[in-house]
């Protein structure tokens, strides 16, 4: 994986988020999924409805759990947008739980951004931008990647979505304990931006 520095968002330890499923996909309607952010040091879930206030050196993990087969893209962008880290990109199966690597906030101070994109269909242009960035992480490829994320986020805002609501999630800390995560539903594509200030 690329430098976690880019991912000061690494401070993110998100819990299970049902977004995708293995097997046949039902692309006829909306889907729902859950997500949580966990502090890797304390094991506590961190609310992220507003920018997360943290400090340099703090560590987090993102966890996602699928309810139906969809496409998942998780991308972290550094404070100055000089680096991007592709945490996950591709098909995600129903019932699958994914834990990100431990993300640590590193200098410079500022606001890290973590983008979680879920979609019933493959985001082909985004996939192409990710491939190009992985082949050459230069400024041109990085800017094209970020621009595509922003375009998808703008387009996704046109879809009607059900409100986010709390949900009990298992596996958030890789144990039997359940914590409160956030459920998202009602849209064929969803973009969640998590900002971490440090």
Secondary structure as GFF3:
##gff-version 3
##sequence-region A 1 198
A	DSSP	three_ten_helix	4	10	.	.	.	ID=ss1
A	DSSP	beta_strand	11	13	.	.	.	ID=ss2
A	DSSP	beta_strand	31	39	.	.	.	ID=ss3
A	DSSP	beta_strand	52	53	.	.	.	ID=ss4
A	DSSP	beta_strand	59	65	.	.	.	ID=ss5
A	DSSP	beta_strand	70	77	.	.	.	ID=ss6
A	DSSP	beta_strand	84	92	.	.	.	ID=ss7
A	DSSP	beta_strand	97	99	.	.	.	ID=ss8
A	DSSP	beta_strand	103	104	.	.	.	ID=ss9
A	DSSP	beta_strand	111	119	.	.	.	ID=ss10
A	DSSP	alpha_helix	124	135	.	.	.	ID=ss11
A	DSSP	alpha_helix	139	156	.	.	.	ID=ss12
A	DSSP	beta_strand	165	170	.	.	.	ID=ss13
A	DSSP	beta_strand	178	187	.	.	.	ID=ss14
A	DSSP	beta_strand	189	197	.	.	.	ID=ss15
###
